[in-house]
Amino acid sequence: MCPLPVDPDARKRLQDAQRAEAEALKSVELATRARDRVQRKLDTANAELDAAKSTLIEGSGISRAALLLAEEESDLRRIRRLASRDVAGNRASRPTGSQPSI
């Protein structure tokens, strides 16, 4: 570890730099928390969008849904596959004889 500066001006500059560093770290932590909150909201919104698209696919079929949404059928197939896995995963994780929550 470096010894502390003996010169009072140098010591003050060091303290100011350490204070600024601590403030910057605090700002980084706050910004990280804000980003994480927004990411969770975005993840939820994406899941809701995929669920809505999956419902459209069920009702209209892949080709019609792709036309209505102006999206590639392959993208909608991926969404449908992921939705099917989620449903299967939810069934597998429930105890035997339990009812799905609505």
WOMOMO-V955740 format. One record per pair of residues at least 12 apart in sequence whose ideal C-beta (glycine too) atoms are under 6 Angstrom apart, sorted by the first residue. I is the first residue (numbers start at 1). J is the second residue. D is the distance in whole Angstrom. If there is no record, write none. Layout:
i=(I:I)
j=(J:J)
d=(D:D)
This chain:
i=(50:53:54:54:54:57:57:62)
j=(79:79:79:80:83:76:80:76)
d=(5:5:6:6:4:6:5:5)
